[in-house]
């Protein structure tokens, strides 16, 4: 066990743990951030997606050591106080969820997409969503929500 430091949702954070521990469990169990969901545990479903730097990563396959010195953003880090991030608000406004279990991972995946490609179109969103498994069937509303959020995020600090 050793101390591993990184920035979590804008706040310097140090966790003392086995550096091989998976980020998913550090976030959920050690830090109490349960918005990041356990899905398949094999980096296939996208439920555990967080953003490291500007890249969407699967936290179930990311070690604590690999985020040392980096910035990690979870679904909890997007809102500013009680004001939802435009992606979160758009998902709510467009009912882009049903059960909601996979929604945090989808939002984080599309957040990284829009950080890197602010002018992403529907085809880009569909490509990003291919890596996220949702059994509820809200796919059209998800694309609508991301496109609406992208329009609202242009020219705004992410």
Secondary structure, DSSP 8 states (H G I E B T S, - for coil): -EEEEEEETTEEEEEEE-TTSBHHHIIIIIS--TTS---SSSS-S-TTEEEETTEEEEGGG-BTGGGTTSEEE-GGGTSBTTB--HHHHHHHHTT--SS-TTHHHHHHHHHHHHHH-TT--HHHHHHHHTTS--SS--HHHHHHHHHHHHHHHTTS--
